[in-house]
Amino acid sequence: MSGDSKIGPVGGIGRTGPLRRVASEATASANAPVQVRAAADNLPAARLTRLSTSLADQPPPVDVARVAALRTAIAGGNYGVHPAIIASAMLDFHGRGAE
């Protein structure tokens, strides 16, 4: 058992530090323990999925009075479509082109 004396007692408490320095200080600090967060918080996709689920659970924002007024106007034949106004609004929305 001459070679086994270097191992130490089996099941006992061994060294808590490294036996020898293997790498430079920069490498040792790069391998330092990192604060770990939960896997779900590390992934942007998981956060987006939770956000989309919470938004899907909420009712859509609806102006009930406006919907009722439009239904009444359509049913009474008073709702008119004005292509010039619609075209102007579309141009305003999109910045009137690349002028």
Backbone bond lengths (Angstrom), bond angles and torsions (degrees), N, CA, C in turn:
res aa  C-N    CA-C-N  psi(-1)  N-CA   C-N-CA  omega(-1)  CA-C   N-CA-C  phi
1 M - - - 1.440 - - 1.514 112.16 -
2 S 1.267 118.13 30.06 1.461 119.74 -177.19 1.517 111.44 -72.21
3 G 1.332 119.67 -35.71 1.454 122.04 -179.21 1.513 112.93 -78.39
4 D 1.330 117.39 -24.02 1.461 121.37 -176.62 1.525 113.20 -78.33
5 S 1.282 119.19 -11.04 1.460 120.75 -176.52 1.537 111.99 -68.99
6 K 1.320 117.73 -16.76 1.457 120.99 179.58 1.534 111.83 -78.33
7 I 1.323 118.31 -20.33 1.458 121.98 -175.51 1.516 111.17 -75.48
8 G 1.278 119.22 -39.86 1.450 121.90 -177.74 1.514 109.80 95.43
9 P 1.306 116.60 177.85 1.465 119.56 -177.29 1.525 111.19 -69.64
10 V 1.308 115.79 138.79 1.454 122.00 179.16 1.517 108.37 -76.37
11 G 1.347 115.67 132.24 1.457 120.25 178.11 1.510 112.88 84.57
12 G 1.313 118.15 -5.35 1.453 120.80 178.82 1.521 110.69 -84.20
13 I 1.296 115.63 178.69 1.454 120.63 178.64 1.524 107.96 -81.95
14 G 1.296 115.93 124.44 1.456 120.97 -179.67 1.517 110.78 -92.08
15 R 1.292 116.28 -166.03 1.462 121.64 179.06 1.530 110.05 -68.64
16 T 1.302 115.20 143.83 1.465 119.02 177.17 1.517 111.64 -93.69
17 G 1.318 118.13 -19.25 1.461 122.02 179.46 1.512 110.59 -105.93
18 P 1.325 117.51 174.19 1.464 120.30 178.75 1.530 110.51 -70.12
19 L 1.313 115.36 152.24 1.452 120.35 178.68 1.519 111.07 -71.13
20 R 1.305 117.88 -38.16 1.458 122.06 178.64 1.519 108.92 -152.84
21 R 1.302 116.36 159.71 1.463 121.79 177.17 1.522 108.07 -79.15
22 V 1.323 115.80 122.34 1.458 120.88 -175.90 1.521 111.37 -102.72
23 A 1.318 117.47 -31.27 1.459 120.93 -174.66 1.519 109.61 -129.27
24 S 1.310 115.19 172.56 1.467 120.33 179.03 1.525 110.12 -72.99
25 E 1.323 116.68 170.13 1.471 120.87 179.21 1.522 111.75 -62.62
26 A 1.349 117.91 -35.08 1.463 120.85 -179.81 1.521 110.63 -62.83
27 T 1.326 116.33 -42.41 1.457 119.87 179.25 1.519 110.34 -68.96
28 A 1.315 116.69 -38.40 1.465 119.79 179.62 1.521 110.75 -65.12
29 S 1.344 117.06 -39.43 1.460 118.17 179.46 1.528 111.49 -72.59
30 A 1.337 117.42 -28.78 1.463 120.50 176.96 1.522 110.53 -68.47
31 N 1.330 116.83 -28.16 1.463 120.96 -179.75 1.521 111.96 -93.97
32 A 1.327 117.13 10.06 1.457 120.95 179.45 1.518 109.61 -64.21
33 P 1.331 117.52 150.93 1.464 119.58 -179.65 1.519 111.45 -59.22
34 V 1.304 115.82 138.30 1.453 122.77 -179.51 1.515 108.24 -106.11
35 Q 1.327 116.01 142.85 1.456 119.54 177.13 1.517 108.37 -67.86
36 V 1.302 115.79 121.88 1.460 121.52 -174.11 1.519 109.28 -101.84
37 R 1.331 115.43 131.87 1.460 120.90 174.57 1.516 108.48 -101.39
38 A 1.283 116.08 168.16 1.459 120.79 177.88 1.522 109.42 -60.33
39 A 1.318 116.70 146.10 1.466 121.51 -176.21 1.522 111.41 -58.60
40 A 1.309 117.88 -36.76 1.462 120.65 -178.25 1.527 111.30 -65.58
41 D 1.351 117.69 -31.12 1.452 120.41 179.72 1.519 112.13 -81.03
42 N 1.329 117.42 -20.86 1.454 120.60 -179.47 1.520 112.07 -77.39
43 L 1.284 117.87 -24.17 1.450 121.08 -174.46 1.520 111.26 -99.39
44 P 1.327 117.58 118.71 1.462 119.04 177.38 1.523 111.98 -60.04
45 A 1.318 117.09 -33.26 1.458 119.85 179.86 1.521 111.09 -63.25
46 A 1.318 117.12 -38.80 1.463 120.38 179.43 1.524 110.58 -66.32
47 R 1.349 115.73 -40.53 1.469 118.52 177.74 1.516 111.16 -65.57
48 L 1.324 116.99 -40.38 1.469 120.39 178.91 1.523 110.97 -66.22
49 T 1.318 116.47 -36.12 1.463 119.73 178.46 1.522 110.29 -64.88
50 R 1.348 116.77 -43.64 1.467 119.55 177.91 1.521 110.84 -63.75
51 L 1.330 117.30 -39.91 1.462 120.81 179.27 1.522 110.89 -65.10
52 S 1.332 116.97 -44.40 1.465 119.36 -179.97 1.521 111.24 -65.08
53 T 1.321 117.03 -35.38 1.467 120.31 177.96 1.530 110.26 -65.84
54 S 1.337 116.51 -42.75 1.465 118.39 -179.53 1.531 110.99 -68.44
55 L 1.326 117.63 -35.45 1.465 119.88 176.97 1.524 111.42 -69.89
56 A 1.331 116.75 -35.20 1.469 119.84 179.71 1.525 111.21 -68.12
57 D 1.337 116.55 -26.95 1.467 120.29 -179.99 1.529 112.20 -76.17
58 Q 1.332 117.70 -16.68 1.462 120.78 -178.90 1.526 109.77 -87.07
59 P 1.327 116.87 146.21 1.471 118.57 177.38 1.529 110.01 -70.47
60 P 1.320 117.49 149.31 1.468 119.58 -179.83 1.528 110.48 -69.26
61 P 1.330 116.84 147.54 1.470 119.29 178.16 1.530 109.40 -74.28
62 V 1.315 116.62 116.92 1.465 121.81 -177.49 1.521 108.77 -128.64
63 D 1.336 114.92 131.48 1.458 120.60 174.12 1.531 106.75 -87.42
64 V 1.315 115.64 94.30 1.458 122.19 -173.80 1.529 111.33 -61.05
65 A 1.305 117.65 -37.77 1.463 120.98 -179.51 1.531 110.76 -66.20
66 R 1.331 116.40 -40.27 1.475 120.20 179.34 1.522 110.99 -66.96
67 V 1.321 116.88 -40.37 1.470 120.80 178.26 1.528 109.89 -62.83
68 A 1.321 116.88 -43.00 1.467 120.54 179.53 1.534 110.82 -63.58
69 A 1.338 116.88 -40.78 1.463 120.33 179.68 1.528 110.88 -65.49
70 L 1.317 117.80 -41.36 1.471 121.25 178.28 1.528 111.42 -65.39
71 R 1.331 116.61 -41.45 1.479 119.61 178.74 1.528 110.88 -62.25
72 T 1.313 115.02 -41.61 1.467 119.49 179.51 1.527 110.58 -64.61
73 A 1.343 116.76 -43.27 1.470 120.88 -179.30 1.524 110.76 -65.58
74 I 1.334 117.65 -41.27 1.471 120.58 179.38 1.519 110.12 -66.66
75 A 1.340 116.83 -45.19 1.462 120.76 -179.28 1.533 111.32 -63.74
76 G 1.331 117.58 -34.51 1.464 120.95 -179.64 1.515 113.36 -86.38
77 G 1.326 117.98 -3.64 1.459 121.38 179.76 1.522 112.79 77.35
78 N 1.301 117.90 16.85 1.460 122.22 -178.28 1.532 113.59 -96.43
79 Y 1.316 117.97 -2.60 1.464 121.10 -178.23 1.522 108.44 -87.10
80 G 1.307 115.69 115.24 1.454 119.74 -178.97 1.522 111.56 -109.36
81 V 1.314 114.81 146.22 1.456 121.22 176.75 1.523 107.18 -103.93
82 H 1.319 116.95 126.98 1.458 122.37 -178.50 1.530 108.63 -117.10
83 P 1.340 117.23 98.92 1.471 120.95 -175.36 1.529 113.65 -57.11
84 A 1.314 118.85 -36.64 1.470 120.85 -179.02 1.533 111.08 -65.41
85 I 1.327 117.27 -40.19 1.467 121.17 179.00 1.531 110.03 -68.27
86 I 1.329 116.44 -41.23 1.466 120.84 178.87 1.528 110.12 -63.82
87 A 1.344 117.41 -44.59 1.464 121.13 179.56 1.524 111.01 -63.09
88 S 1.305 117.95 -41.37 1.461 121.47 178.95 1.530 111.04 -63.69
89 A 1.320 116.45 -42.08 1.462 120.48 178.86 1.528 111.00 -65.04
90 M 1.332 116.85 -37.73 1.471 120.37 178.09 1.525 110.47 -65.62
91 L 1.331 116.46 -41.81 1.464 119.84 178.90 1.535 111.18 -66.19
92 D 1.316 117.00 -39.63 1.462 120.59 177.05 1.529 110.48 -62.72
93 F 1.313 116.28 -42.41 1.456 121.21 -179.08 1.518 111.66 -62.86
94 H 1.327 116.48 -40.53 1.465 121.56 -176.06 1.523 112.61 -94.45
95 G 1.291 118.51 10.64 1.454 122.13 173.67 1.521 115.13 81.59
96 R 1.297 119.62 22.58 1.468 124.52 176.63 1.523 112.97 56.41
97 G 1.314 118.17 32.20 1.466 121.41 175.72 1.513 113.10 82.48
98 A 1.314 116.74 -173.74 1.461 122.73 -177.65 1.520 110.05 -96.39
99 E 1.317 116.71 69.69 1.467 121.55 -178.08 1.497 111.68 -76.98
